[in-house]
């Protein structure tokens, strides 16, 4: 019973905090503009932006069936539970795995779990619709299954489960590919560097089963959903989507000075996640108590690989790709706590009480400070924007829009909530793609799409009598409409 209390306490505490700060509906908080796209793709059986995120879409659709709150709230809830699971798995890696130097030390597991679960970036992603808490949960699960030493009878099933978890992780976030090299190295290490065909085949079968989620993308495309990025019904379009070809140019797109600046920023982000006590304890766990082991190898490899990717990937939100780095550092914090307790065996009970009081006060204070920074429970900007647009757009309007907030916000209200079926929503920055023109033709068959070049002026001239509106949201909402079809938006 005593072994159950710490993980249950961790789970209930984090879930309560996440629930109190969870967005009640569609939100753009915490760089969450993609929420409208993900929710709409999931509920309409569609395809989200590259790389398609099939694992996420399948799980999100299950959560959307829960009869609680709004459609967006149910999808936000999935992020919260995935965030809790991530922290619980951090606890499990330290406490349950025999390879862990602090196995059985519940205090080390609690401190590590709370350190990660209450770090600002994972907390911010746990209260909105995004793919990143599921990413960390699956990554932590893969690490746990990689470090778990099975009995001879269960070894085969463990290989399958590890491959399955990795396949599902790749179906949610392509950067999960960075988990493969340490898995291969550790698998060879565990087998005594002997070639084991059976283990390889079982692991590959699990991986293949997990990757089958990508097979859902062409099936979704065949139904011509209104959200159908890439229309992956052909092999070429499928590869364009799942390879993230749309974003590949952003890799290595920074000058050397920009990369160096990002490297310096990473150190600041690390300090912001764990503050000075956590940084010091993590360094103690990494340096002072270091010993060659599979746990240290996989965490160090993750820190290096995911840090390099975040530095080299030229997007404004590339910091989110550091979540596996923060997960690894939280494990080092736990290793530091466990190492300190083992170093004071004669006074371990007193040290345990002292550390428990210190970290309880630290987490309580840090939570109060971080709460306003990540709280999305009062964010209603996206909901107000969508409700205002649906209420004020003219009947049968052709609506052109050009910002992620506006596009995905309108998709959520128009496609996911099925409001204003009379209007036509067109993302002008996607008109250059054949797949998007196909989507428009199948979604709005009542309009004339016969022009050689489909562009706002030709759409307007081919469909006289429709009011024309321009809707955008950058710093504020902008909606402008003209009654005729002769004016360009």
Buried (B, 14 or more C-beta within 10 A) or exposed (E): EEEEEBBEBBBEBBBEBBBEBBBBBBBBBBBBBBBBBBBBBBBBBBBBBBBBBBBBBBBBBEBBEEEEBBBBBBBBBBBBBBBBBBBBBBBBBBBBBEBBBBBEBBBBBBBBBBBBBBBBBBBBBBBBBBBBBBBBBBBBBBBBBBBBEBEEEEBBEBBBBBBBBBBBBBBBBBBBEBBEEBBEBBBEEBEEEEEBEEBBBBBBBBBEBBBBBBEBBBEBBEEBBBBBBBBBBEEEBBEBBBEBEBBEEBEEEBEEEEBEEBEEEBEEBBEEBBBEBBBEBBBBBBEEBBEEBBBBBBBBBBBEBBBEBBBBBBEEBBBBBBBBBBBBBBBBBBBBBBBBBBEEEEEBEEBBEEBBEEBEEBBEEBBEEBBEEBBBBEBBBBBBBBBEBBEEBBEBBBBBBBBBBBBBBBBBBBBBBEBBEEBBBBBBEBBEBEBBBBBBBBBBEEBEBEEEEBEBBBBBEBBEEBBBBBBBBEEEBEBEBBEEBEEEB
